[in-house]
Amino acid sequence: MELLLWRHAEAIDGTPDAERPLSDRGHRQARRMAAWLERNQPDALQVIASPALRTRMTADALTRDYRVDERLGTAASAADLMAAAGWPHGTGAVLIVGHQPTLGELAALLLTGEPSGWSVKKGALWWFRSRIRDHRTEVVLRAVLPAELC
């Protein structure tokens, strides 16, 4: 299984939090990462977004064919994200468009076995793969891309 974690691009400040749109810079970040994903994404990629406006606007830069999942909101846990994606035993590829601190906690959990306060930059993408080797599930980090490098 492939799991891609994409933090929403930069949003404007304001309230209510769930209705904050992307800033002009955020739109540019989302378009750059979406262009990279279009060239490099795995086949049959399923996209799941938080219900927050800024995550949906980030996902829109890549596709309009995505699902909004309430489990991915700003109060989500790493376990919520894994359940929504079907990680690690699901099939295919899933892209989650979500929030800090949960994305960083999940990245740390996948790589170290412990949720920790890792930071995922706005607009950045982390790409993981699960595989079975010697009857054990392994996690492979395939890529970490800040929006500025795309």
Short mmCIF file of the C-alpha atoms (twelve columns), coordinates in Angstrom:
data_MODEL
# 
_entry.id   MODEL 
# 
loop_
_atom_site.group_PDB 
_atom_site.id 
_atom_site.type_symbol 
_atom_site.label_atom_id 
_atom_site.label_alt_id 
_atom_site.label_comp_id 
_atom_site.label_asym_id 
_atom_site.label_seq_id 
_atom_site.Cartn_x 
_atom_site.Cartn_y 
_atom_site.Cartn_z 
_atom_site.pdbx_PDB_model_num 
ATOM 1   C CA . MET A 1   0.000   0.000   0.000   1 
ATOM 2   C CA . GLU A 2   1.079   3.561   -0.732  1 
ATOM 3   C CA . LEU A 3   0.186   6.364   1.703   1 
ATOM 4   C CA . LEU A 4   0.794   9.983   0.777   1 
ATOM 5   C CA . LEU A 5   0.343   12.698  3.399   1 
ATOM 6   C CA . TRP A 6   -0.151  16.216  2.025   1 
ATOM 7   C CA . ARG A 7   -0.445  19.092  4.442   1 
ATOM 8   C CA . HIS A 8   -2.794  21.788  3.243   1 
ATOM 9   C CA . ALA A 9   -1.129  24.771  1.648   1 
ATOM 10  C CA . GLU A 10  -0.877  28.143  3.376   1 
ATOM 11  C CA . ALA A 11  -4.243  29.585  4.414   1 
ATOM 12  C CA . ILE A 12  -5.248  33.064  5.486   1 
ATOM 13  C CA . ASP A 13  -5.676  33.724  9.193   1 
ATOM 14  C CA . GLY A 14  -9.151  34.097  10.587  1 
ATOM 15  C CA . THR A 15  -12.181 32.457  12.066  1 
ATOM 16  C CA . PRO A 16  -13.991 30.210  11.918  1 
ATOM 17  C CA . ASP A 17  -10.979 27.947  11.495  1 
ATOM 18  C CA . ALA A 18  -12.761 25.409  9.276   1 
ATOM 19  C CA . GLU A 19  -13.616 28.114  6.733   1 
ATOM 20  C CA . ARG A 20  -10.157 29.621  6.195   1 
ATOM 21  C CA . PRO A 21  -9.341  29.670  2.454   1 
ATOM 22  C CA . LEU A 22  -5.897  29.380  0.893   1 
ATOM 23  C CA . SER A 23  -3.826  32.518  0.543   1 
ATOM 24  C CA . ASP A 24  -2.382  33.504  -2.841  1 
ATOM 25  C CA . ARG A 25  0.868   31.829  -1.774  1 
ATOM 26  C CA . GLY A 26  -1.114  28.764  -0.715  1 
ATOM 27  C CA . HIS A 27  -2.712  28.505  -4.162  1 
ATOM 28  C CA . ARG A 28  0.768   28.580  -5.730  1 
ATOM 29  C CA . GLN A 29  2.024   25.920  -3.279  1 
ATOM 30  C CA . ALA A 30  -0.941  23.672  -4.025  1 
ATOM 31  C CA . ARG A 31  -0.566  24.049  -7.808  1 
ATOM 32  C CA . ARG A 32  3.170   23.251  -7.674  1 
ATOM 33  C CA . MET A 33  2.671   20.124  -5.588  1 
ATOM 34  C CA . ALA A 34  -0.300  19.044  -7.708  1 
ATOM 35  C CA . ALA A 35  1.844   19.361  -10.855 1 
ATOM 36  C CA . TRP A 36  4.515   17.170  -9.238  1 
ATOM 37  C CA . LEU A 37  1.890   14.639  -8.175  1 
ATOM 38  C CA . GLU A 38  0.391   14.518  -11.658 1 
ATOM 39  C CA . ARG A 39  3.809   13.454  -12.978 1 
ATOM 40  C CA . ASN A 40  4.700   11.058  -10.148 1 
ATOM 41  C CA . GLN A 41  1.593   9.775   -8.374  1 
ATOM 42  C CA . PRO A 42  0.948   6.062   -8.101  1 
ATOM 43  C CA . ASP A 43  -1.769  4.515   -10.265 1 
ATOM 44  C CA . ALA A 44  -5.377  4.622   -9.071  1 
ATOM 45  C CA . LEU A 45  -4.659  7.182   -6.352  1 
ATOM 46  C CA . GLN A 46  -7.599  7.753   -4.007  1 
ATOM 47  C CA . VAL A 47  -7.685  11.249  -2.501  1 
ATOM 48  C CA . ILE A 48  -9.261  11.907  0.895   1 
ATOM 49  C CA . ALA A 49  -9.488  15.394  2.398   1 
ATOM 50  C CA . SER A 50  -10.371 16.911  5.731   1 
ATOM 51  C CA . PRO A 51  -13.663 18.829  5.693   1 
ATOM 52  C CA . ALA A 52  -11.804 22.126  6.300   1 
ATOM 53  C CA . LEU A 53  -11.961 24.540  3.357   1 
ATOM 54  C CA . ARG A 54  -8.166  24.899  3.105   1 
ATOM 55  C CA . THR A 55  -7.682  21.133  2.675   1 
ATOM 56  C CA . ARG A 56  -10.426 20.899  0.064   1 
ATOM 57  C CA . MET A 57  -8.909  23.835  -1.825  1 
ATOM 58  C CA . THR A 58  -5.508  22.107  -1.694  1 
ATOM 59  C CA . ALA A 59  -7.021  18.852  -3.024  1 
ATOM 60  C CA . ASP A 60  -8.849  20.815  -5.751  1 
ATOM 61  C CA . ALA A 61  -5.472  21.766  -7.226  1 
ATOM 62  C CA . LEU A 62  -4.935  18.070  -8.034  1 
ATOM 63  C CA . THR A 63  -8.419  16.705  -8.659  1 
ATOM 64  C CA . ARG A 64  -12.110 17.256  -8.070  1 
ATOM 65  C CA . ASP A 65  -12.489 13.503  -7.594  1 
ATOM 66  C CA . TYR A 66  -11.822 13.222  -3.881  1 
ATOM 67  C CA . ARG A 67  -13.753 12.229  -0.790  1 
ATOM 68  C CA . VAL A 68  -14.192 14.398  2.293   1 
ATOM 69  C CA . ASP A 69  -13.825 12.370  5.493   1 
ATOM 70  C CA . GLU A 70  -14.856 13.837  8.861   1 
ATOM 71  C CA . ARG A 71  -12.215 11.675  10.588  1 
ATOM 72  C CA . LEU A 72  -9.495  13.853  9.023   1 
ATOM 73  C CA . GLY A 73  -10.538 17.141  10.647  1 
ATOM 74  C CA . THR A 74  -8.374  19.373  12.811  1 
ATOM 75  C CA . ALA A 75  -9.037  17.226  15.905  1 
ATOM 76  C CA . ALA A 76  -8.018  13.974  14.181  1 
ATOM 77  C CA . SER A 77  -5.566  11.496  15.644  1 
ATOM 78  C CA . ALA A 78  -2.929  9.473   13.825  1 
ATOM 79  C CA . ALA A 79  -5.185  6.426   14.326  1 
ATOM 80  C CA . ASP A 80  -8.053  8.289   12.612  1 
ATOM 81  C CA . LEU A 81  -5.880  8.940   9.558   1 
ATOM 82  C CA . MET A 82  -4.701  5.336   9.398   1 
ATOM 83  C CA . ALA A 83  -8.282  4.064   9.650   1 
ATOM 84  C CA . ALA A 84  -9.493  6.418   6.903   1 
ATOM 85  C CA . ALA A 85  -6.688  5.237   4.608   1 
ATOM 86  C CA . GLY A 86  -6.852  1.545   5.519   1 
ATOM 87  C CA . TRP A 87  -3.164  1.621   6.461   1 
ATOM 88  C CA . PRO A 88  -1.127  -0.590  6.390   1 
ATOM 89  C CA . HIS A 89  -3.077  -3.515  4.970   1 
ATOM 90  C CA . GLY A 90  -5.218  -1.710  2.422   1 
ATOM 91  C CA . THR A 91  -4.575  -1.974  -1.259  1 
ATOM 92  C CA . GLY A 92  -3.630  0.642   -3.789  1 
ATOM 93  C CA . ALA A 93  -2.652  4.193   -2.986  1 
ATOM 94  C CA . VAL A 94  -4.275  6.823   -0.765  1 
ATOM 95  C CA . LEU A 95  -3.475  10.516  -0.511  1 
ATOM 96  C CA . ILE A 96  -4.628  12.236  2.673   1 
ATOM 97  C CA . VAL A 97  -4.887  16.039  2.607   1 
ATOM 98  C CA . GLY A 98  -4.826  17.058  6.239   1 
ATOM 99  C CA . HIS A 99  -3.441  19.100  9.118   1 
ATOM 100 C CA . GLN A 100 -0.681  19.538  11.632  1 
ATOM 101 C CA . PRO A 101 0.000   18.260  14.209  1 
ATOM 102 C CA . THR A 102 -1.651  15.001  13.142  1 
ATOM 103 C CA . LEU A 103 0.310   14.526  9.916   1 
ATOM 104 C CA . GLY A 104 3.601   14.936  11.782  1 
ATOM 105 C CA . GLU A 105 2.481   12.558  14.517  1 
ATOM 106 C CA . LEU A 106 1.533   9.952   11.913  1 
ATOM 107 C CA . ALA A 107 4.833   10.364  10.025  1 
ATOM 108 C CA . ALA A 108 6.739   9.828   13.284  1 
ATOM 109 C CA . LEU A 109 4.579   6.836   14.198  1 
ATOM 110 C CA . LEU A 110 5.131   5.187   10.820  1 
ATOM 111 C CA . LEU A 111 8.892   5.628   10.920  1 
ATOM 112 C CA . THR A 112 9.687   5.169   14.611  1 
ATOM 113 C CA . GLY A 113 6.721   3.352   16.103  1 
ATOM 114 C CA . GLU A 114 5.971   6.313   18.390  1 
ATOM 115 C CA . PRO A 115 3.781   9.359   17.692  1 
ATOM 116 C CA . SER A 116 5.911   12.445  18.137  1 
ATOM 117 C CA . GLY A 117 5.660   16.154  17.419  1 
ATOM 118 C CA . TRP A 118 7.277   16.145  13.978  1 
ATOM 119 C CA . SER A 119 6.498   19.108  11.781  1 
ATOM 120 C CA . VAL A 120 5.170   18.829  8.235   1 
ATOM 121 C CA . LYS A 121 5.511   22.168  6.430   1 
ATOM 122 C CA . LYS A 122 2.494   23.787  4.803   1 
ATOM 123 C CA . GLY A 123 2.022   22.371  1.329   1 
ATOM 124 C CA . ALA A 124 4.558   19.559  1.863   1 
ATOM 125 C CA . LEU A 125 4.124   15.910  0.907   1 
ATOM 126 C CA . TRP A 126 5.387   12.778  2.678   1 
ATOM 127 C CA . TRP A 127 5.099   9.475   0.773   1 
ATOM 128 C CA . PHE A 128 5.184   6.068   2.487   1 
ATOM 129 C CA . ARG A 129 4.865   2.488   1.312   1 
ATOM 130 C CA . SER A 130 4.056   -0.583  3.379   1 
ATOM 131 C CA . ARG A 131 5.422   -3.916  2.280   1 
ATOM 132 C CA . ILE A 132 5.809   -7.393  3.656   1 
ATOM 133 C CA . ARG A 133 9.364   -8.651  4.013   1 
ATOM 134 C CA . ASP A 134 10.289  -11.802 5.922   1 
ATOM 135 C CA . HIS A 135 6.671   -12.036 7.138   1 
ATOM 136 C CA . ARG A 136 6.871   -8.573  8.726   1 
ATOM 137 C CA . THR A 137 5.266   -5.338  7.650   1 
ATOM 138 C CA . GLU A 138 7.876   -2.711  6.832   1 
ATOM 139 C CA . VAL A 139 7.414   0.999   6.210   1 
ATOM 140 C CA . VAL A 140 9.456   2.619   3.469   1 
ATOM 141 C CA . LEU A 141 9.769   6.385   3.206   1 
ATOM 142 C CA . ARG A 142 9.683   7.099   -0.532  1 
ATOM 143 C CA . ALA A 143 9.783   10.914  -0.563  1 
ATOM 144 C CA . VAL A 144 9.539   14.107  1.474   1 
ATOM 145 C CA . LEU A 145 8.906   17.182  -0.625  1 
ATOM 146 C CA . PRO A 146 8.398   20.754  0.521   1 
ATOM 147 C CA . ALA A 147 6.142   22.750  -1.789  1 
ATOM 148 C CA . GLU A 148 9.020   25.097  -2.650  1 
ATOM 149 C CA . LEU A 149 10.982  22.314  -4.387  1 
ATOM 150 C CA . CYS A 150 8.239   21.242  -6.756  1 
# 
